[in-house]
Amino acid sequence: MLDEWSSNILQHDPMRLYRAKRDLEHRTVISKYNILGFISSGTYGRVYKAQSLDDEHGTLHAIKKFKPDKEGDVVTYTGISQSAIREIALNRELSHDNVVALKEVILEDKSIYMVFDYAEHDFLQVIHHHSQTLRSPISTAVLKSLIYQLINGLIYLHSCHVLHRDLKPANILITGNGVVKIGDLGLARLIYEPLQPLFAGDKVVVTIWYRAPELLLGAKHYTKAIDCWAVGCVMAELASLRPIFKGEEAKLDSKKNVPFQRDQLLKIFEVLGTPDEKEWPSLVDMPEYHSMKRLDYFTNRLSDWCQSRLRSPQGYDLLRRLFIYDPERRLNAKDALQHKWFHEDPKPTWNAFASVSTHQIPPHRRISQDEAPSMVPIPQHASLQGAHGHMGIPFGQQSKPGSSTSLSGGGHYVQSSGTRKKARLQ
Amino acid sequence: MATDFWASSHYKRWIVDRATLHQARLADLQYVDNPEQLDFLSIYFANLITKLGRKLQFRQRVIATATVFFRRFYLKNSYSETDPFIVIAACCYVAAKAEESPIHIKSIVQESRTVFNQEELNGRPWTTDNQKIAEMEFYLVDDLECDLIIFHPYRTLLALCKRENTPLSTSEEGEDLGIGLDTDDGPRYWGTGEGQLELPTGALQVAWSIINDTYKSQLCLLHPPHLIAIAAIYLSFIIHPPVRPDPSTIIEHESATTTPESHRQPRRSTRQANSHSSSKKFQSHNQQDPIAFLADMNMSLPLLASVSQEIISLYALWDQYKEDMAPDAARLARELSGTSPVASGSISPAKRSMSRADSLTQSYGSQYFGSLTASAGATPVTDTNETLDTASSVQEGVPGVHYVTPAFLSLLVQRMREAKLSDVTPSAQGSSSGSGSINVISGRKMAVNKRLERMQAAG
């Protein structure tokens, strides 16, 4: 017979040898990266700024640490969330200039660390910089370059059959060299030959202000067109420095039924007019069609809206096409990139800030030092702060959609945490 | 990425050569009597994954993904140093998420307990809990290097071929296609589907099942999925000869009266295909000449032949593998008893494994496989029989033919792990007492331990 030690291992902890071997080979996050500071937090966890210790240039990175699950104070293994699996799996495959690059994933001590290339700015920060500091609109050259690169990245994602499903200013990053990087694929998913219908996994997708009308009307089936709608919202927000459709989100009820998003639809109708069945034939099939019919009637005044904000008939035309109600007729990413607006002066540039004088470039991302040492382990209050966090919509199955306020959080900005909403109200 | 295999992690990091495969099994090789036992383990584990996957109501693609995860994991690890059962459970758990059809961890815990405790475990119950599975998942994802998107031959098959007289994108096994795709997605591989080869339903099913079967081997690590798919199509042509109708085939159709009701349909459509081609409509119609179709693939024929050969030798090996309570056992034994020893070595493998394979119940194709096997001389069955441990394998009513059973393999895994443990046991006493039990299955094990002891004694 085997001795007690051996049979004990076989019986109670058969993977002990394996783990011992693996743990021995493991290189810790701390041994590879110098953590410089804390960037932001969300429902998913926290993001830190870090410097590589391995390369001599000390390349900068953003390390996203997924919030570990806890039972009381004890961190336990409870299974990797669907959102983390998606973000990891997709990022491992994707490679494009306008999509944020994943350098590596470190699984350590029950936590997942995703190491990304560092991006100095994001769209939300640029908006904030212009509305708060410069108090002037974003120049057409910058606006056009940002949108051009955003669409370029989106074409890549769509050509890979990936829906982003959470495009918004906070999730679109910009490097110090003015290159746009689409980030946060935590809600993204492959739509190539799915085994499950899209709505089965996630009841709610896209932050409310950027959510396409077909989603607001309860469509179970949706397409890449939802990302294109969000691009339109982002473009309008860059042009006006405030969200174009800033509705209040109706919360999920206790049974987690998705409610009718009355206010958000009204905000859209006020600008684009009430959709009619002629321009959007499948409108009548939408689950919320009858609720929608009870709303006040509006006419389209997007042209007026654009007059003072985009100052270009072509710019208006692009926006108009991105905001076509019928998802089947809405401009797709490929056609959007070919739009005439990008061919007229000023032309888009690969450094989006090429035309901007040095002192007008948005400042470097601020990091907070006092929280820096806390990457391991994560402090208690993190989850509370995350409630108004910038990226995450929680996932239907892994977390609790109803419990989070982040569904309505269009964006969150660490430097001024909390001031964004106030700023918008001025 | 979803469409571009050449840019995928699958292609860039996870297609390996035979030398790498061999290297990965070196540690395990010292604990088995015969290297072929490791190939049987390959079948055994794949079957367990399928069993667990079925319990969890997984789609075929999820099972396939779980199997690929399992194979990749054991490129870096050895059976003897791990608990393959918990690895299987974790692979299924991650595969469900990777394929966007997640299940609760409790289901995995519960169903894996049920499935694995049906295995021969030497009296020890197999236990697990949420914590253990989740912990294993963590290590597994790390060992998989976070590459979780897998390409499968099914996609190529359905892109290249369609069922006879059906519109585009009808899929096998009810796999939903097209959900979430909009019109601009249009071309998959062949655009409008114009270039698709129409296959009789039976042939498509055979090809699909052959692909299922390839997961029992290491093929998914050796070859890109489209190659496996084309080999499967090629092999399905052999069973469903589409161009040159062989009178003997038709006769066999007529005589195959024992075919179950559910398989009448494919059989009938095969006959239709045959009459179709014999009336020369087949070739004129949309240039649907399968030979030309394959030739148009413009792929290396030697490569295709070698992949096909590997599939055939899998069947030859599989022929010696036997689920304990296989319902067709008696019939198979009867079939076998009528044949000469040489014939049973060359013909029966494909035949019997085909009939065992999920929906491959038509046995009339066996003669084609048989001839292929014979011409290739792959895995001579008689050689391997002699080396199998007669005490552990089940002897059927046929003289000279031994089967490897799951019970035997389950014990083998246990012994391997015990042997490995005693090799690393800190106390010398543990080492020697351990080797006593190992001796039962592996006489050679003793020698290894002695060498080890000598080495320890030397310093």
Interface residues (C-beta under 8 A of the other chain):
Chain A: M1 L2 D3 W5 S6 I9 L10 Q11 P14 M15 L17 Y18 R19 K21 R22 T76 Y77 T78 G79 I80 Q82 I85 I88 A89 L90 R92 E93 L94 S95 V105 L107 K110 S159 C160 H161 V162 L163 R189 L190 I191 Y192 E193 P194 L195 Q196 P197 L198 G201 H221 Y222 T223 K224 A225 P327 E328 N332 K334 Q397
Chain B: M1 A2 T3 D4 A7 S8 S9 R59 R61 V62 N77 E81 T82 D83 I86 Y93 V94 K97 A98 E99 E100 S101 P102 I105 R124 N130 Q131 K132 I133 A134 E135 M136 E137 F138 Y139 V141 D142 D143 E145 C146 D147 L148 I149 R155 E175 D176 L177 G178 I179 G180 L181 D182 T183 D184 D185 Q414 R417 E418 K420 L421 S422 V424 T425 P426 S427 Q429 G430 S433 G434 G436 S437
